[in-house]
Amino acid sequence: MKRFSFKVLYVFATVFVLLSGCQNNQFVGNDIYIKYGDGTENVGAIIEKVSNSKIYFGHQSVGKNILSGIQHWEEKTGLNLKKVESKDFSSVKNIPLVHFRIGSNRDPHSKIDEFVKLVDQIPAEGNPLAFFKFCYVDINENTNVDLLFEYYKEKMLYLKETYPHISFVVWTVPVTGIQKGPKALVKKMLGREHTGRTDNVVRNHFNTRIRDELSGIFPVFDLAGIESSSPEGLPVTYSLKGSDYSCMPDYYTYDLGHLNDFGAKTLSYNLLAFLAEKFK
């Protein structure tokens, strides 16, 4: 009887791991998902276009992942996109990409507020473009996402009206992978949600509001849409209580949240192509 129970548990665990969403450890392809651009333009030409721009980018750790992905494309093409980390914008006027750490993780309001303050320091010349991104840890199941979105929307509209010489971009919030394996199985058996499932529901809601309400006002860089698409362009989702939600597959991440080399390469290519479109 004990042996039979162990077999049943083993089969259940195996089926659960195979059927749970956002997993694909076997993916080894070199092609990347292309959301922006048509995929035919030489990466070097894209970097050259972006090199003629003025970009101000606020971020935290996933932003660093994306910047490391840009370095991959620099090494591949032999071209260098000059970039520097600084909040002293007056001293870096001739650098195409200025990036800076912004706010505190798990405090999205601090990122909004600091970005608003820093924008006032951006030099007027060069048709600058400015944006910042939230981190996945900024939004979880306990976030009052509608209040946060309204605050974010109010501040971004204020910036657009106050600084008409600056082009502002909004980003969707990163989604994460879904916890799996023995820990996830134990939580499932105990009736508890495993890591990522309920948090991603809230992130999906925030991102839906960005796409629905801000895309006609600001350019939207759909980071979450890229993270939750396979290289073939198929949506990657999981089901919870009868609804499907976007999440990040294993082959883009090393810890369910941050980007691995393949994820960084994918996100950074799309960001470069997106920016190149803005600076035609």
C-alpha positions in Angstrom: 0.0 0.0 0.0 2.9 2.4 0.8 4.5 1.5 -2.5 1.3 2.3 -4.4 0.9 5.6 -2.7 4.5 6.6 -3.5 3.8 5.7 -7.2 0.7 7.8 -7.2 2.5 10.7 -5.7 5.4 10.4 -8.2 3.0 10.3 -11.2 1.1 13.3 -9.8 4.3 15.3 -9.3 5.5 14.5 -12.8 2.2 15.4 -14.5 2.1 18.6 -12.4 5.6 19.7 -13.5 4.9 18.9 -17.1 1.6 20.7 -17.3 2.4 23.8 -15.3 2.8 26.9 -17.5 5.8 29.1 -18.3 8.3 26.2 -18.6 10.6 25.1 -21.4 14.0 24.1 -20.3 14.7 22.4 -23.6 14.7 25.5 -25.7 18.2 26.0 -27.3 17.5 28.0 -30.4 19.5 31.1 -31.4 16.6 33.0 -33.0 15.0 35.7 -30.9 11.4 37.0 -30.7 11.2 40.2 -32.6 8.3 42.5 -31.6 9.8 45.8 -32.9 11.3 46.4 -36.3 10.8 43.9 -39.1 13.9 41.8 -38.3 15.5 42.6 -41.7 17.6 45.6 -40.7 21.2 45.0 -39.8 21.8 45.3 -36.0 24.7 47.6 -36.6 22.4 50.0 -38.6 20.0 50.0 -35.6 22.8 50.9 -33.2 24.0 53.7 -35.5 20.5 55.2 -35.5 20.3 55.0 -31.7 23.8 56.5 -31.4 22.4 59.8 -32.8 19.8 60.1 -30.1 19.6 61.5 -26.6 18.1 58.9 -24.2 17.6 59.0 -20.4 16.8 55.7 -18.8 15.9 55.1 -15.2 16.0 51.5 -13.9 17.2 48.9 -11.4 18.5 45.3 -11.9 16.5 44.1 -14.9 17.5 47.3 -16.6 21.1 46.3 -16.0 20.3 42.9 -17.6 19.0 44.8 -20.7 22.2 47.0 -20.8 24.3 43.8 -20.7 22.2 42.6 -23.7 23.1 45.8 -25.6 26.8 44.9 -24.9 26.2 41.6 -26.6 25.0 43.4 -29.8 28.0 45.8 -29.6 30.4 42.9 -29.5 28.6 41.1 -32.3 28.6 44.2 -34.6 31.9 45.9 -33.5 30.0 49.1 -32.9 29.8 50.9 -29.6 26.7 52.7 -28.3 28.2 55.3 -25.9 26.5 55.1 -22.5 27.1 56.3 -19.0 25.5 55.9 -15.6 24.9 59.4 -14.2 22.3 61.7 -12.6 24.3 64.7 -13.5 22.8 65.2 -16.9 24.5 68.5 -17.6 27.9 66.8 -17.6 27.0 64.1 -20.1 25.3 66.1 -22.9 27.2 64.3 -25.6 26.4 60.7 -24.5 23.6 59.1 -26.5 22.4 56.8 -23.6 22.4 58.1 -20.0 21.1 55.6 -17.5 20.6 55.8 -13.7 19.3 53.9 -10.8 16.0 55.2 -9.7 13.9 55.0 -6.5 13.8 52.0 -4.2 12.7 48.5 -5.1 9.3 47.5 -3.7 8.4 51.2 -3.6 7.0 52.1 -7.0 5.9 55.6 -5.9 9.5 56.5 -5.1 10.5 55.7 -8.7 7.8 57.8 -10.1 8.6 60.7 -7.8 12.3 60.6 -8.4 11.8 60.4 -12.2 9.6 63.5 -12.1 12.4 65.4 -10.2 15.2 64.2 -12.5 13.3 65.1 -15.7 13.7 68.8 -14.8 17.5 68.4 -15.2 17.4 67.0 -18.8 18.9 69.5 -21.3 16.5 70.8 -23.8 18.7 70.3 -26.9 18.8 67.1 -29.0 15.1 66.1 -28.9 15.6 64.0 -25.8 13.6 60.8 -25.0 13.1 59.8 -21.4 11.6 56.8 -19.6 12.0 54.6 -16.6 10.9 51.0 -15.8 9.3 49.4 -12.8 10.8 46.2 -11.4 8.7 43.1 -11.0 9.1 43.4 -7.2 7.4 46.8 -7.3 4.0 45.1 -7.9 2.7 42.0 -6.2 -0.6 40.6 -5.0 -0.8 43.2 -2.2 -0.5 46.2 -4.5 -3.5 48.4 -5.0 -2.8 48.4 -8.7 -5.5 50.8 -9.7 -4.4 53.5 -7.3 -0.8 53.0 -8.4 -1.8 53.2 -12.1 -3.8 56.4 -11.6 -0.8 58.0 -9.8 1.6 56.9 -12.5 -0.8 58.1 -15.3 -1.3 61.5 -13.5 2.5 62.1 -13.2 3.3 61.0 -16.8 0.6 63.3 -18.2 2.0 66.1 -16.1 5.5 65.5 -17.5 4.1 65.4 -21.1 2.4 68.7 -20.6 5.2 70.4 -18.7 8.1 69.3 -20.9 6.8 69.3 -24.5 10.4 69.2 -25.9 10.9 65.7 -24.3 9.4 62.6 -25.7 8.3 60.2 -22.9 7.9 56.5 -23.2 6.0 54.2 -20.9 6.9 50.6 -20.2 4.8 47.6 -19.2 5.9 46.0 -15.9 8.1 42.9 -16.1 6.3 39.6 -15.4 8.1 36.6 -13.8 8.3 32.9 -14.2 6.3 30.5 -12.1 7.7 28.5 -9.3 7.8 24.8 -10.0 9.4 21.6 -8.7 9.1 20.1 -5.2 8.4 23.4 -3.4 5.6 24.2 -5.8 4.2 20.7 -5.5 4.2 20.9 -1.7 2.4 24.3 -1.8 -0.1 22.9 -4.2 -0.9 20.0 -1.9 -1.3 22.4 1.0 -3.7 24.6 -1.0 -1.2 27.5 -1.2 -0.3 29.4 -4.3 3.3 29.0 -5.4 5.5 31.9 -6.2 4.6 34.1 -9.2 1.0 33.1 -9.9 -1.0 35.6 -7.9 1.7 38.4 -8.2 1.6 38.1 -12.0 -2.2 38.5 -12.0 -1.7 42.0 -10.6 1.1 42.8 -13.0 -1.0 41.7 -15.9 -3.8 44.0 -14.7 -1.4 47.0 -14.5 -0.1 46.2 -18.0 -3.5 45.9 -19.5 -4.3 49.4 -18.2 -1.1 50.7 -19.7 -1.8 49.2 -23.1 -5.5 50.3 -23.1 -5.2 53.8 -21.6 -1.8 55.1 -22.4 -0.8 53.7 -25.8 -2.7 56.4 -27.7 -0.9 59.1 -25.6 2.6 57.7 -25.2 4.8 55.3 -27.1 4.6 52.0 -25.2 7.6 49.7 -24.9 5.9 46.4 -24.1 8.6 44.7 -22.0 6.1 42.2 -20.5 4.8 41.3 -24.0 8.3 40.4 -25.1 9.1 38.5 -21.9 5.9 36.4 -22.3 6.4 35.5 -25.9 8.3 32.5 -27.3 11.0 33.1 -30.0 8.3 32.0 -32.5 6.0 34.7 -31.2 3.6 32.5 -29.3 2.1 33.8 -26.0 3.4 32.1 -22.9 0.7 31.9 -20.2 -0.6 30.0 -17.2 -4.1 29.4 -16.0 -5.5 30.5 -12.6 -9.1 30.3 -11.6 -10.3 30.0 -15.2 -8.3 32.8 -16.7 -5.0 32.9 -18.5 -2.2 35.3 -17.5 1.2 36.2 -19.1 4.4 34.9 -17.5 8.0 34.5 -18.4 9.3 31.1 -19.6 12.4 29.5 -18.1 14.6 30.1 -21.1 14.6 33.9 -20.5 15.5 33.8 -16.8 17.9 32.3 -14.3 15.9 33.0 -11.2 12.2 33.5 -12.3 12.7 37.3 -12.4 16.0 38.5 -13.8 17.1 37.9 -17.4 19.7 35.4 -18.4 21.9 36.0 -21.5 19.2 34.8 -24.0 16.5 36.9 -22.3 18.8 40.0 -22.2 19.7 39.6 -25.8 16.1 39.3 -26.8 14.9 42.4 -24.7 17.9 44.5 -25.7 17.4 43.9 -29.4 13.8 44.9 -29.2 14.6 48.0 -27.2 17.2 49.1 -29.8 14.8 48.5 -32.6 12.1 50.4 -30.8 14.4 53.3 -30.1 15.6 53.3 -33.7 12.0 53.7 -34.9 11.6 56.7 -32.6 14.7 58.4 -34.1 14.1 57.9 -37.8 
